[in-house]
Amino acid sequence: MIASAWSIALVGMDGTLVEVEAAISPGLPRTVLVGLPDAALHEARDRCRAALTAVGLGWPSELLTINLTPASLPKAGTHYDLAIAAAVLAAAGLVPRHVTQSSVLMGEVGLDGRVRRVRGILPGLLAARQAGWTSAIVPLAQVGEARLVDGLDVHGVAKLEDLVEVLHGREPLPAVEAPPEESDDPQSGVAVTDLSDLLGQPEARWAAEVAAAGGHHMFLHGPPGVGKTMLAMRLPGLLPDLTLPDALEASAIHSLAGEDLNDGLIRRPPFSSPHHNATVAAMVGGGSRLARPGAISLAHRGVLFIDEAPELSPQVMEALRTPMEAGYVSIARSHGVVRFPSQFQLVMAANPCPCGFSGVAGAQCRCAPNAIRRYNARLSGPMLDRIDIHQRMTTVTRVQALADSTVESTAVVAARVAEARSRSQARLHGTGWRRNVEIPGHIARAGLPERGLALVEKQVLKGRMSTRGVDKVARLAWTLADLAGRGKVSADDVIAAMALNQDEWIVAL
């Protein structure tokens, strides 16, 4: 007696259909699970046996062989439990065999027969829809997330008895509503913030507007308490909503991380802020067998904020260099390579020294010169060269804060950012690029005026700017032109871009 059901193997963001075969044959009563399962999946036979026995459905008393095909593909996770239970029920003749062939099943089974939440429902069902499937059975607690995938008939089951009813084509009895589970979403419960809260920093607010308009990376440096973190936390509010493809991609990553998506797709740019003691695996993603997304992928299409950047391990900071330019991170393991998208907007913040008061008027720095030099050297030159905007923030007095008459709300600035982005998108229509930060360097440089090119070349000859820096200045100049509503770059835009890229250069000009 042989029957099968279908599930999805997730390798990063990519899903592969897996046929779960169950064969009952004469022999000593035992269960064999084959098909390269990991430890969590290998224990599924014990979970499913206890669960089916607990609800009175029984477990075969003969030799039961469960095969996961393709057998050459490593499989990990607990979301195969529901498909294993369905295949065993079909092999035992308790449900129609042909019905288990028409739906993709994902869900973890408890010892009492309950069906529990699993990671990766959204990317798994996206892969199933792409493969041509039209029906899915998922945990009842994740029906909202599953229904984000158009074109699928979704059935939610709270317990194994519900699974039997669904496989017989009947509606399960209404489930008793369980208390809501705590959300893992780092953005839940975050207070609403506004750019108008930051007083006395008009230059920094302008730098944030430019960064939002063009998608540029930004480095904020200055003494403690001047508003670096406050400004970084308000940057996502200046960004426009995600498009549907971007929202699906970002939501799929957060689904892999185990976050609750029953309330809908992630429509706002995400904000990820890892602690400065984060490891390389926590930052870029990883895992011994089942690779999971890290902080940079959770910030995909949003903002990655690294506070106290010099406190991070140099290895962690250097690991950001390739994803910043490639837009994705590849994690190599013995069984294959996992690839996660990571098109994030980086914002770093740092103090001038370990105590934070080096060069601050009226404050006494307690750090030795060597300590200051070592502290600043923790951010390498190649890493800083990848940052578009370097903004120095100084201490604000009460008089300066009260005299700041240029402060604007997030809504006002976001409207200007949206207009600038619409201009850049109209200019870049048909090229595949959507933001100025994505424009190749040779194309961005081609739009610079003669005087602007001469100023840039002067800085290159003096050794103050690299070739990458020239490209970043050119992209910044285009963003400034978009914010000003001009269709071409002026020499003043180039000068302002150079000042934003390295704030002391404007003095040298």
C-alpha positions in Angstrom: 0.0 0.0 0.0 1.7 3.2 -1.3 0.4 6.7 -1.2 2.0 10.1 -1.4 1.5 13.8 -0.5 3.3 17.0 -1.5 5.2 19.6 0.3 7.9 22.2 -0.4 11.6 22.2 0.3 13.0 25.7 1.0 16.6 26.4 0.1 16.9 30.1 0.9 14.2 31.9 -1.0 13.9 29.1 -3.6 11.3 26.4 -3.2 11.3 22.9 -4.7 8.4 20.5 -4.7 8.9 17.4 -2.5 6.8 14.2 -2.9 6.3 12.5 0.5 5.8 8.8 -0.2 4.5 6.4 2.4 4.6 2.6 1.9 3.2 0.0 4.2 4.6 -3.5 3.8 4.9 -6.7 5.7 7.6 -6.8 8.3 8.5 -5.9 11.9 6.6 -2.8 13.1 9.0 0.1 12.6 9.2 3.4 10.7 12.0 4.3 8.3 12.4 7.9 7.1 14.7 8.4 4.1 15.5 11.2 1.7 18.3 13.2 3.4 16.3 14.6 6.4 17.9 16.8 9.0 17.6 16.1 12.8 14.3 18.0 13.1 12.8 16.3 10.1 14.1 12.9 11.2 12.1 13.3 14.5 8.9 13.9 12.4 8.1 10.2 12.4 7.9 10.2 16.2 5.8 13.4 16.3 3.4 12.1 13.6 3.0 8.7 15.2 2.2 10.2 18.6 -0.2 12.8 17.1 -2.1 10.3 15.0 -2.4 7.9 17.9 -3.6 10.7 20.2 -6.5 11.6 18.0 -7.5 8.0 17.4 -6.4 7.6 13.8 -3.7 5.1 14.6 -0.3 4.3 13.1 0.5 1.3 10.9 1.6 -1.8 12.8 3.7 -3.1 9.9 6.9 -1.8 8.3 6.3 1.8 7.2 8.8 3.5 4.9 8.6 7.2 4.3 10.6 8.6 1.4 11.1 12.3 0.5 11.7 12.8 -3.2 14.0 14.0 -4.7 16.2 12.0 -2.4 19.3 13.9 -3.4 18.0 17.2 -2.1 18.8 17.9 1.6 15.7 18.7 3.5 15.3 20.5 6.8 12.6 21.9 9.0 9.3 20.7 10.6 6.9 21.8 8.0 6.9 18.4 6.4 4.9 16.9 9.3 1.5 17.6 7.7 2.4 16.0 4.4 3.8 13.0 6.2 0.6 12.5 8.2 -1.5 12.9 5.1 0.6 10.3 3.2 0.4 7.8 6.1 -3.4 8.3 6.3 -3.8 7.7 2.6 -1.6 4.6 2.6 -3.7 3.2 5.5 -6.9 3.9 3.5 -8.3 6.5 6.0 -8.4 9.2 3.3 -8.7 9.1 -0.5 -5.4 8.6 -2.1 -6.0 10.9 -5.0 -6.9 13.8 -2.8 -3.5 14.1 -1.2 -2.1 14.5 -4.7 -4.0 17.8 -5.3 -2.7 20.0 -2.5 0.6 21.2 -1.1 0.8 20.7 2.6 2.9 22.7 5.1 2.6 22.5 8.9 4.1 21.1 12.1 2.2 18.6 14.1 2.1 18.5 17.9 1.9 15.4 20.0 -1.8 16.0 20.8 -2.7 16.4 17.1 -2.6 20.2 16.9 -1.2 21.8 13.7 1.3 24.5 14.6 2.9 27.4 12.8 6.0 27.0 10.6 8.5 29.3 8.9 8.4 30.1 5.2 4.7 29.7 4.4 4.8 32.6 1.9 7.9 31.7 -0.1 6.8 28.0 -0.1 3.4 28.7 -1.5 4.8 31.2 -4.0 7.0 28.4 -5.3 4.0 26.0 -5.4 1.9 28.5 -7.4 4.8 29.0 -9.8 4.9 25.2 -10.3 1.2 25.2 -11.2 -0.4 24.1 -8.0 -3.8 25.6 -7.1 -4.6 24.3 -3.6 -2.7 24.4 -0.3 -3.3 23.1 3.3 -1.6 25.1 6.0 -1.9 25.7 9.8 -5.1 27.6 10.6 -3.0 30.3 12.4 -1.3 31.1 9.1 -4.2 31.2 6.7 -4.0 35.0 6.4 -0.3 34.7 5.3 -1.1 31.9 2.9 -3.9 33.9 1.3 -1.4 36.6 0.3 -0.5 34.3 -2.6 -3.1 34.9 -5.4 -4.4 31.9 -7.3 -4.3 29.4 -4.5 -7.3 27.7 -2.7 -6.1 27.8 0.9 -7.5 25.5 3.6 -6.5 26.0 7.2 -6.4 23.1 9.7 -6.1 23.5 13.5 -5.8 19.8 14.2 -5.4 16.5 12.5 -9.1 15.8 12.6 -9.5 18.9 10.4 -7.0 17.5 8.0 -9.1 14.4 7.6 -12.2 16.4 6.9 -10.5 18.6 4.3 -9.0 15.5 2.5 -12.5 14.1 2.4 -13.8 17.3 0.8 -15.7 18.4 3.9 -15.4 21.6 5.9 -13.8 21.1 9.3 -15.7 22.1 12.4 -15.1 25.7 13.5 -12.0 25.9 15.7 -12.0 27.5 19.1 -10.0 30.7 18.8 -6.7 30.5 20.6 -5.2 33.5 22.2 -3.1 35.6 19.8 0.5 34.6 19.6 3.2 37.2 20.3 4.5 38.6 17.1 8.2 38.4 16.3 7.9 41.5 14.1 10.6 44.0 15.3 8.5 46.8 14.0 5.4 46.0 16.1 4.8 48.2 19.0 7.3 50.9 17.7 6.0 54.4 18.5 5.3 56.7 15.6 8.1 59.1 15.0 8.4 62.3 13.0 11.2 64.2 11.5 10.1 67.4 13.2 11.3 65.9 16.5 14.9 66.6 15.4 15.6 70.2 16.2 18.7 72.2 15.4 20.1 69.9 12.7 18.9 71.3 9.4 21.9 70.0 7.5 21.4 66.5 8.8 17.7 66.6 7.9 18.6 67.7 4.4 21.1 64.9 4.1 18.4 62.4 5.1 16.1 63.8 2.5 18.8 63.4 -0.2 19.5 59.9 1.0 15.8 58.9 0.8 15.3 60.5 -2.6 18.2 58.6 -4.2 18.5 55.5 -2.0 22.0 56.5 -0.9 24.0 55.1 2.0 24.7 57.5 4.9 27.2 57.8 7.7 26.3 60.0 10.7 29.2 60.9 13.0 29.2 63.2 16.0 29.2 63.3 19.8 26.6 61.4 21.9 23.1 62.8 22.1 23.1 65.0 19.0 20.3 63.0 17.3 22.1 60.4 15.1 19.9 57.5 16.1 16.8 59.7 16.1 17.5 60.7 12.5 18.2 57.2 11.3 14.9 55.9 12.8 13.0 58.5 10.9 14.5 57.7 7.5 12.1 54.9 6.7 9.2 57.3 7.1 10.6 59.4 4.2 10.6 56.4 1.8 7.6 55.5 -0.4 5.5 52.4 0.0 6.8 49.2 -1.5 5.5 48.1 -4.8 3.7 44.7 -4.9 6.7 42.7 -6.2 8.9 44.3 -3.6 6.4 43.8 -0.9 6.1 40.1 -1.8 9.9 39.7 -1.8 10.4 41.5 1.5 7.5 39.6 3.1 8.8 36.3 1.9 12.1 37.0 3.7 10.3 37.9 6.9 8.3 34.8 6.6 11.5 32.7 6.5 12.5 34.5 9.7 9.3 33.4 11.4 7.4 36.7 11.6 3.7 36.9 11.6 2.2 38.1 8.2 -1.5 37.4 8.9 -2.1 41.1 8.8 -0.9 41.4 5.2 2.1 42.1 3.2 4.9 44.3 4.4 4.0 47.5 2.5 6.4 49.9 4.3 10.2 49.8 4.0 11.5 47.6 6.8 13.9 48.9 9.4 16.6 46.5 10.8 18.9 47.6 13.6 21.2 44.8 14.8 23.1 45.2 18.1 26.8 46.1 17.8 27.8 42.7 19.2 26.1 40.9 16.3 28.1 38.1 14.6 28.7 37.6 10.9 26.0 34.9 10.8 23.5 37.2 12.5 24.3 40.0 10.1 24.5 38.2 6.7 22.5 35.0 7.6 23.5 31.5 8.0 22.9 28.2 9.8 24.6 24.8 10.0 22.1 23.2 7.6 19.0 25.4 7.0 20.4 28.9 6.2 18.2 31.7 7.4 18.2 35.3 6.5 20.3 37.8 8.5 19.8 41.4 9.4 20.9 42.7 6.0 18.2 40.6 4.2 15.6 41.6 6.8 16.3 45.2 5.7 15.8 44.3 2.0 14.0 47.3 0.3 14.4 49.2 3.6 16.9 50.6 6.0 19.8 48.8 7.8 20.9 50.9 10.8 24.2 50.2 12.5 24.6 52.2 15.6 28.0 52.5 17.3 29.5 51.2 14.0 33.2 51.1 15.3 32.1 48.8 18.1 31.2 46.1 15.6 33.7 43.4 14.8 35.8 44.4 11.8 34.9 41.0 10.2 31.2 41.9 10.5 31.6 45.3 8.9 33.8 43.9 6.1 31.1 41.3 5.4 28.8 44.1 4.3 31.0 45.3 1.5 30.0 42.8 -1.2 26.2 42.8 -0.5 26.1 46.6 -0.5 27.2 46.6 -4.2 25.8 43.2 -5.4 22.3 43.6 -3.8 22.3 40.0 -2.6 24.3 37.7 -0.2 25.4 34.2 -1.0 25.9 31.7 1.8 27.8 28.6 0.8 27.4 25.3 2.6 28.5 21.8 1.8 25.1 20.9 0.3 24.8 24.0 -1.8 24.6 27.8 -2.0 21.8 29.8 -0.6 21.1 33.3 -2.0 19.1 36.0 -0.2 18.3 39.4 -1.6 19.8 42.3 0.3 19.2 45.6 -1.4 19.2 47.7 1.7 20.0 51.4 2.4 22.8 51.5 5.0 22.9 54.1 7.8 25.9 54.0 10.1 26.4 56.1 13.2 29.6 56.6 15.2 31.0 58.8 17.9 34.3 60.6 17.3 36.1 58.6 20.0 35.4 55.9 22.6 34.2 58.5 25.2 32.4 60.4 22.5 33.7 63.9 23.2 36.8 64.3 21.1 36.8 67.8 19.5 33.6 68.9 21.2 33.8 72.4 22.5 33.4 72.7 26.3 33.8 69.0 26.8 36.9 67.1 28.0 38.0 64.0 26.1 39.4 61.3 28.3 40.8 59.2 25.4 44.5 58.9 24.5 45.5 59.8 21.0 46.3 56.1 20.2 42.9 55.0 21.5 41.1 57.6 19.2 43.2 56.4 16.2 42.5 52.7 16.9 38.8 53.5 17.4 38.4 55.3 14.1 40.6 52.7 12.3 38.0 50.0 13.0 36.0 51.4 10.0 38.2 50.6 7.0 38.8 52.9 4.1 37.1 50.6 1.5 34.0 50.4 3.7 33.8 54.2 4.2 34.4 54.6 0.4 31.2 52.8 -0.2 29.2 55.4 1.8 27.6 58.1 -0.4 26.8 60.7 2.3 29.1 61.6 5.3 27.2 63.9 7.6 28.8 65.5 10.6 26.4 66.3 13.4 27.4 68.8 16.2 26.0 69.5 19.6 22.8 71.6 19.5 22.3 74.4 22.1 18.8 75.3 23.3 19.0 78.6 21.5 19.8 76.8 18.2 16.9 74.4 18.7 14.4 77.2 19.4 15.7 79.2 16.4 15.4 76.3 14.0 12.5 77.6 11.8 13.1 75.3 8.9 11.9 72.1 10.7 9.3 70.2 8.6 7.2 67.1 9.3 7.9 63.7 7.8 4.9 64.0 5.6 6.1 67.2 4.0 9.6 65.9 3.3 8.3 62.5 2.1 6.1 64.3 -0.5 9.3 66.0 -1.9 11.1 62.6 -1.9 8.2 61.0 -3.8 8.3 63.8 -6.4 12.1 63.4 -6.8 11.7 59.6 -7.2 9.0 60.0 -9.8 11.3 62.3 -11.8 14.2 59.8 -11.6 11.9 56.9 -12.5 10.6 58.7 -15.5 14.2 59.5 -16.6 15.2 55.9 -16.1 12.1 54.3 -17.6 13.0 51.2 -19.6 16.5 50.9 -18.2 15.7 48.5 -15.3 17.0 51.0 -12.8 14.6 52.7 -10.4 16.8 54.8 -8.1 19.8 57.0 -8.8 22.0 54.8 -6.6 21.5 52.0 -9.1 22.7 53.9 -12.1 26.1 52.6 -13.5 28.9 55.0 -12.9 29.7 55.6 -16.6 26.1 56.6 -17.3 25.9 58.9 -14.2 29.2 60.6 -15.1 28.0 61.2 -18.7 25.4 63.7 -17.4 27.9 65.9 -15.5 28.7 69.4 -16.9 32.2 70.4 -17.9 32.8 72.5 -14.8 31.6 69.7 -12.6 33.9 67.2 -14.2 36.8 69.6 -13.7 36.1 69.9 -10.0 35.8 66.1 -9.6 39.0 65.6 -11.6 40.8 68.1 -9.3 39.9 66.0 -6.2 41.0 62.8 -7.9 44.4 64.2 -8.8 44.8 65.4 -5.2 44.1 61.9 -4.0 41.0 63.0 -2.1 38.6 60.9 -4.2 38.6 57.4 -5.6 37.0 56.3 -8.9 34.2 54.8 -6.8 33.9 58.2 -5.1 33.5 59.9 -8.5 30.6 57.7 -9.4 28.9 58.3 -6.0 29.3 62.1 -6.5 27.7 61.8 -9.9 24.7 59.8 -8.6 24.3 62.3 -5.7 24.3 65.2 -8.2 21.5 63.6 -10.1 19.5 63.2 -6.9 20.0 66.8 -6.1 18.8 67.8 -9.6 15.7 65.6 -9.1 14.9 67.3 -5.8 15.3 70.7 -7.4 13.0 69.7 -10.3 15.7 70.1 -13.0 16.2 67.7 -15.9 20.0 68.0 -15.9 22.8 68.3 -13.5 24.4 71.7 -12.8 27.9 72.6 -11.5 26.3 73.6 -8.2 24.8 70.2 -7.9 28.2 68.6 -8.3 29.7 70.9 -5.6 26.8 70.1 -3.2 27.2 66.4 -3.9 31.0 66.6 -3.1 30.2 68.3 0.1 27.7 65.6 1.1 30.1 62.9 0.1 32.9 64.3 2.2 31.8 67.3 4.3 35.2 68.9 4.6 35.8 69.0 0.8 33.7 72.1 0.4 36.3 74.1 2.3 39.0 72.9 -0.1 37.0 74.1 -3.1 
